[in-house]
């Protein structure tokens, strides 16, 4: 038992997750992992945005396989316990489990980072294999090879969480990145002591590997590969089950099932199955409140980091996405490095990989309200966004004028929107009017749930503003018309018997 080898920390981390009242059992993934042990397909890397359960699965796997603990109580009754080879596989392996997002105190160089990993793992190996002739000065892979040569049963499962973390540190140079790739290659590639290598991260390996160094890994991304998709993020059925538990546990429920969908849905597997952000769902139910949980770990300027690289290229597309209109884009998962972004495709690729945008049917869009709020915040604060910022600044005044029936001020603001330098706002189509409405009513989203093309009466209305904070407040109905009068729009509302009803 050591720091990295057959440790108990993974067991304890997974035990705490399982004790959560809103735990979702994903142990069935082991039925797809176990057959790959001791085969030529024993190296796999799964990449997802942060907070999508990568570390939970990594800890679960380490707890299940490691000789360092007895996980029978933890897994009895779980999905994996229903499988025939359950007990024959549980706690039978030497597991080297590394969270690669841990760095030494006051770390200022790649050398300090990698030395910590190597020295601690060497210490674990020397302690666990005292009868093996080991030279501590040898390379880590040479030590592991010597252990295997002297004790053929000494094989290892490697579980490496957040493998790409070091690439995002300011002190890491291009030479350091190449050295790190070589480290992983020497440690894992074609080594007889490797029974299984399982890695997780945000960015795919192919982004950093020039080709052959880590080509033994099969990569599984959310956009490109269906296998394993159901295990990262919560599916519709899983959220349904959690919501039923919430209703049973919470005497005064403030969260609705529809609210969970609006706030945290918006992602999907390659086959189209909807996926929710798991951390946000759990915290919303635990706190009995819908809010920004995933993005609270990084403020709006994290989104702006990508946009600022070429505001001119993405400005108009942002206006559309803020309006709920998907934007056609060519996305490359390997063009998502956070250090070199210049084209619109590279910027959107990075934002998809990091979970700020979602990609479906050849288009990018803002996935849900949790992310939309952060985009709104960016629009209200960043003057460099030009006409988008200018129109957003008018939104509080526009809402107040609307609620007061001040049509003069509303007309003034709309004229201002028309006279901006935007190439979009020509008033020639309802799509362009839709973008205007979303920008000049941006602040209304703090108090209203705004639905586009919503069912009302015997037809549909262009916009309905449902009060979200004060449910007794007035709702707002907007009808967009091109080459028609306001009287005709009002008559349409009357003819269609449009009535807003708030359901409690």
Secondary structure, 3 states (H helix, E strand, C coil): CCCCECCCHHHHHHHHHHCCCCCCCCHHHHHHHHHHCCCCCCEEEEECCCCCCHHHHHHHHHHHHECCCCCHHHHCCCHHHHCCCHHHHCCCEEEEEEECCCCCCCCCCHHHHHHHHHHHHHHHHHHHCCCCCCCCCCCHHHHHHHHHHHCCCCCEEEEEECCCHHHHCCCCCHHHHHHHHHHHHHHHCCCCCEEEEEEEECCCHHHCCCCCCCCCCEEEECCCCCCCHHHCCECHHHHHHHHHHHHHHCCCCCCCHHHHHHHHCCEECCCCCEEECHHHHHHHHHHCCCCCCCHHHCCHHHHHHHHHHHHHHHHHHHHHHHCCCCEECCCCHHHCCCCCCCCHHHHHHHHHHCCCCEEECCEEECCCHHHHHHHHHHHHHCHHHCHHHHHHHCHHHHHHHHHHCCHHHHHHHHHHHHCCCCCCCCCCCHHHHHHHHHHHCHHHHHCEEEEEEEEECCEEEEEEEEECCCCCCCCEEECCCCCCCHHHHHHHHHHCCCCCCCCC
